[in-house]
Amino acid sequence: MASQPASDPSLSLYRLLDPAVLADPYPLYARLREEDPVHWDPFLHCWVVTRYADVHSVLHSFSADRTPSPESMRALGLAHIEPIAAVMVKQMLFLDAPDHTRLRKLCSQAFTPRRVELLEERIVAIANELVDKALARGSMDVIGDFAAPFPAIVTAHLLGVPAADHVQLKAWSADFAEMLGNFQHNPERVGQVLKSVADMTAYFRSAIREEERKLGDGLIRSLVEAEIDGVRLSEEEVIANIIVTMVGGQETTTNLIGNGLLTLLRQPERLVELRDRPEIAESAVEELLRYETPSQHTGRICREDTVMGGKLIKKGAAVMAVMAAGNRDPERFADPDTLDFARTDNRHLAFGWAAHFCFGAPLARMEGRIAFNTLLGRLPGLALGAGRLEWRENLGLRGLKALPVTIA
């Protein structure tokens, strides 16, 4: 028989607001997996699942359609954030079939493996240009000097907008990501997020209409022109899905590079292994994605009454699937807290699963491989710099504010 929800406050994901817990959330995730793997979190008012099998099941079967409509926001007295909801309800990340299927098919036409392959030479050049600048300065903050601008410049090329706009694209992306990661905890940031949504919408609408700049041969043009059975994306759908693609592509890749390099610096034997054997970069990236998952958790809605882990999850209940916890589940991965580049059975959850598996995964993997090989190959004396590390106030898209290193 299904039991009633537990409510041990020491197991709440709300504890991620403690900087010390956010710096190393894995002991908390381990406690959840071992003590209450399907946990009712009264502070976040949702179920939290942490075992690999349960996270997989939630990602595969539960509903992603969890964004309140603008009308619902108005009814709740939150009319001031309607513009955010108006964008999110058109993003495939928050939709189920058939709307998700239609959008994904159209977007996948524009985001093909061939398009990603054609970017590789340019991505390598971007990585080397950023390292050249660091060498000229003689110092480096891996986040500010590489991990943040690298995917932002790549994203500008992918979209077909001027590369010089990458600083603005990154700023917008960080604002939107903060909302996705822990919007409910930062009400004072609503004004800035609203401004960023309005500015992004205006920027991409202008790009689409070619009023202020010539639309390049990139993802924006491809989305505008994508067609299946005579059906195209509306302008609002194009803008909404450009935004979610841009944010996802930048924030997760920044975290992959920053968190991954910190892991290597803390485990110098693994750093040397990857530096001396660049041919293992693909498997190393997969293992770093598992070990330090860039997007730590995501929300879903239960479609029907479901018993999981002995708990009854009611239809319509919110569920938080913690991919970062599932990726360290000893029932799925041998020695999960060990970074092992030779790991062969590595079907991690870092890119989600099933219908909502990240269609930008090939680009993220390529960027990670190029980033680590470039940084380690060109900076053989790389070492962790002095000072206390600080993590951004983002519970879901967990990443460093800065990562100072010595490069001599």
Secondary structure, 3 states (H helix, E strand, C coil): CCECCCCCHHHCHHHHHCHHHHHCCHHHHHHHHHHCCEEEECCCCEEEECCHHHHHHHHHHCECCCCCCHHHHHHCCCHHHHHHHHHHCCCHHHCCCCHHHHHHHHHHHHCCHHHHHHHHHHHHHHHHHHHHHHHHHCCEEHHHHHHCHHHHHHHHHHHCCCHHHHHHHHHHHHHHHHHHHHHHHCHHHHHHHHHHHHHHHHHHHHHHHCCCCCCCCCHHHHHHHCCECCECCCHHHHHHHHHHHHHHHHHHHHHHHHHHHHHHHHCHHHHHHHHHCHHHHHHHHHHHHHHCCCCCCEEEECCCCEEECCEEECCCCEEEECHHHHCCCCCCCCCCCCCCCCCCCCCCCCCCCHHHCCCCHHHHHHHHHHHHHHHHHHCCCCEECCCCCCECCCCCCCCECCCEEECC
